[in-house]
Amino acid sequence: MDNPFQLITDAFAPDYQINLSIQGLDGSIMLTLSNSGRIVAKRMISAEQRNDPQRLKRLVQSIQFGIAIEQGHSAMAILEAMTDGGTRRRPPPTNKGRPRPAMGL
């Protein structure tokens, strides 16, 4: 089985600082992504999600989608890229204007 922490790191490390912290005895972890000192996304990842490669992949895509929408990218273009068999990379982060509040906070 692939290392779930490596999958998360590979998905976000090029663009964000990643903080993973244990949240409870049940094995849940908190993922915090930041860029230039501001929190971009914060998500709780359950042990079940972390240990199921397909669920973890969907969670990562969901976070990427949410960040891209917050940054003003077209939802249709993002969905098209996500369903294109992985042949295209997600839109790069941008810092247009003032920072927007992080999703889910």
Contact map, one row per residue, 1 for C-alpha under 8 A:
111000000000000000000000000000000000000000000000000000000000000000000000000000000000000000000000000000000
111101100000000000000000000000000000000000000000000010000000000000000000000000000000000000000000000000000
111111100000000000000000000000000000000000000000000000000000000000000000000000000000000000000000000000000
011111110000000000000000000000000000000000000000011010010000000000000000000000000000000000000000000000000
001111111000000000000000000000000000000000000000000000000000000000000000000000000000000000000000000000000
011111111100000000000000000000000000000000000000000000000000000000000000000000000000000000000000000000000
011111111110000000000000000000000000000000000000000000000000000000000000000000000000000000000000000000000
000111111111000000000000000000000000000000000000000000000001000000000000000000000000000000000000000000000
000011111111100001000000000000000000000000000000000000000000000000000000000000000000000000000000000000000
000001111111110000000000000000000000000000000000000000000000000000000000000000000000000000000000000000000
000000111111110000000000000000000000000000000000000000000001000000000000000000000000000000000000000000000
000000011111111111000000000000001000000000000000000000000000000000000000000000000000000000000000000000000
000000001111111111000000000000000000000000000000000000000000000000000000000000000000000000000000000000000
000000000111111100000000000000000000000000000000000000000000000000000000000000000000000000000000000000000
000000000001111110000000000000000010000000000000000000000000000000000000000000000000000000011000000000000
000000000001111111000000000000001110000000000000000000000000000000000000000000000000000000000000000000000
000000000001101111100000000000001110000000000000000000000000000000000000000000000000000000000000000000000
000000001001100111110000000000111100000000000000000000000000000000000000000000000000000000000000000000000
000000000000000011111000000001111000000000000000000000000000000000000000000000000000000000000000000000000
000000000000000001111100000011110000000000000000000000000000000000000000000000000000000000000000000000000
000000000000000000111110000011100000000000000000000000000000000000000000000000000000000000000000000000000
000000000000000000011111001111000000000000000000000000000000000000000000000000000000000000000000000000000
000000000000000000001111101111000000000000000000000000000000000000000000000000000000000000000000000000000
000000000000000000000111111110000000000000000000000000000000000000000000000000000000000000000000000000000
000000000000000000000011111100000000000000000000000000000000000000000000000000000000000000000000000000000
000000000000000000000001111100000000000000000010000000000000000000000000000000000000000000000000000000000
000000000000000000000111111110000000000000000110000000000000000000000000000000000000000000000000000000000
000000000000000000000111111111000000000000011110000000000000000000000000000000000000000000000000000000000
000000000000000000011111001111100000000000011110000000000000000000000000000000000000000000000000000000000
000000000000000000111110000111110000000001111000000000000000000000000000000000000000000000000000000000000
000000000000000001111000000011111000000011111000000000000000000000000000000000000000000000000000000000000
000000000000000001110000000001111100001111100000000000000000000000000000000000000000000000000000000000000
000000000001000111100000000000111110001111000000000000000000000000000000000000000000000000000000000000000
000000000000000111000000000000011111111110000000000000000000000000000000000000000000000000000000000000000
000000000000001110000000000000001111111100000000000000000000000000000000000000000000000000000000000000000
000000000000000000000000000000000111110000000000000000000000000000000000000000000000000000000000000000000
000000000000000000000000000000000111111000000000000000000000000000000000000000000000000000000000000000000
000000000000000000000000000000000111111100000000000000000000000000000000000000000000000000000000000000000
000000000000000000000000000000011110111111000000000000000000000000000000000000000000000000000000000001000
000000000000000000000000000000011110011111000000000000000000000000100000000000000000000000000000000011100
000000000000000000000000000000111100001111100000000000000000001000100000000000000000000000000000000001111
000000000000000000000000000001111000001111110000000000000000000000000000000000000000000000000000000001111
000000000000000000000000000001110000000011111000000000000000000000000000000000000000000000000000000000010
000000000000000000000000000111100000000001111100000000000000000000000000000000000000000000000000000000000
000000000000000000000000000111100000000000111110110000000000000000000000000000000000000000000000000000000
000000000000000000000000001110000000000000011111110000000000000000000000000000000000000000000000000000000
000000000000000000000000011110000000000000001111111000000000000000000000000000000000000000000000000000000
000000000000000000000000000000000000000000000111111100000000000000000000000000000000000000000000000000000
000000000000000000000000000000000000000000001111111110110010000000000000000000000000000000000000000000000
000100000000000000000000000000000000000000001111111110110000000000000000000000000000000000000000000000000
000100000000000000000000000000000000000000000011111110010000000000000000000000000000000000000000000000000
000000000000000000000000000000000000000000000001111111110000000000000000000000000000000000000000000000000
010100000000000000000000000000000000000000000000111111111000000000000000000000000000000000000000000000000
000000000000000000000000000000000000000000000000000111111100000000000000000000000000000000000000000000000
000000000000000000000000000000000000000000000000110111111110000000000000000000000000000000000000000000000
000100000000000000000000000000000000000000000000111111111111000000000000000000000000000000000000000000000
000000000000000000000000000000000000000000000000000011111111100000000000000000000000000000000000000000000
000000000000000000000000000000000000000000000000000001111111110000000000000000000000000000000000000000000
000000000000000000000000000000000000000000000000100000111111111000000000000000000000000000000000000000000
000000010010000000000000000000000000000000000000000000011111111100000000000000000000000000000000000000000
000000000000000000000000000000000000000000000000000000001111111110000000000000000100000000000000000000000
000000000000000000000000000000000000000000000000000000000111111111000000000000000000000000000000000000000
000000000000000000000000000000000000000010000000000000000011111111100000000000000000000000000000000000000
000000000000000000000000000000000000000000000000000000000001111111110000000000000000000001000000000000000
000000000000000000000000000000000000000000000000000000000000111111111000001001100000000000000000000000000
000000000000000000000000000000000000000000000000000000000000011111111100000000000000000000000000000000100
000000000000000000000000000000000000000110000000000000000000001111111110000000000000000000000000000000100
000000000000000000000000000000000000000000000000000000000000000111111111100001000000000000101000000000000
000000000000000000000000000000000000000000000000000000000000000011111111111000000000000000000000000000000
000000000000000000000000000000000000000000000000000000000000000001111111100000000000000000000000000101100
000000000000000000000000000000000000000000000000000000000000000000111111100000000000000000001111000100000
000000000000000000000000000000000000000000000000000000000000000000011111110000000000000000000000000000000
000000000000000000000000000000000000000000000000000000000000000000011111111011000000000000100000000000000
000000000000000000000000000000000000000000000000000000000000000000001001111111000000000000000000000000000
000000000000000000000000000000000000000000000000000000000000000010001000111111100000000000000000000000000
000000000000000000000000000000000000000000000000000000000000000000000000011111110000000000000000000000000
000000000000000000000000000000000000000000000000000000000000000000000000111111111000000000000000000000000
000000000000000000000000000000000000000000000000000000000000000010010000111111111100000001100000000000000
000000000000000000000000000000000000000000000000000000000000000010000000001111111110000000000000000000000
000000000000000000000000000000000000000000000000000000000000000000000000000111111111000000000000000000000
000000000000000000000000000000000000000000000000000000000000000000000000000011111111111111000000000000000
000000000000000000000000000000000000000000000000000000000000100000000000000001111111110101000000000000000
000000000000000000000000000000000000000000000000000000000000000000000000000000111111110000000000000000000
000000000000000000000000000000000000000000000000000000000000000000000000000000011111111100000000000000000
000000000000000000000000000000000000000000000000000000000000000000000000000000001111111100000000000000000
000000000000000000000000000000000000000000000000000000000000000000000000000000001111111110000000000000000
000000000000000000000000000000000000000000000000000000000000000000000000000000001001111110000000000000000
000000000000000000000000000000000000000000000000000000000000000000000000000000001101111111000000000000000
000000000000000000000000000000000000000000000000000000000000000000000000000000001000011111100000000000000
000000000000000000000000000000000000000000000000000000000000000100000000000001001100000111110000000000000
000000000000000000000000000000000000000000000000000000000000000000010000100001000000000011111000000000000
000000000000001000000000000000000000000000000000000000000000000000000000000000000000000001111100000000000
000000000000001000000000000000000000000000000000000000000000000000010010000000000000000000111110000000000
000000000000000000000000000000000000000000000000000000000000000000000010000000000000000000011111000000000
000000000000000000000000000000000000000000000000000000000000000000000010000000000000000000001111111000000
000000000000000000000000000000000000000000000000000000000000000000000010000000000000000000000111111000000
000000000000000000000000000000000000000000000000000000000000000000000000000000000000000000000011111000000
000000000000000000000000000000000000000000000000000000000000000000000000000000000000000000000011111100000
000000000000000000000000000000000000000000000000000000000000000000000000000000000000000000000011111110000
000000000000000000000000000000000000000000000000000000000000000000000110000000000000000000000000011111000
000000000000000000000000000000000000000100000000000000000000000000000000000000000000000000000000001111101
000000000000000000000000000000000000001111000000000000000000000000000100000000000000000000000000000111111
000000000000000000000000000000000000000111000000000000000000000001100100000000000000000000000000000011111
000000000000000000000000000000000000000011100000000000000000000000000000000000000000000000000000000001111
000000000000000000000000000000000000000011000000000000000000000000000000000000000000000000000000000011111
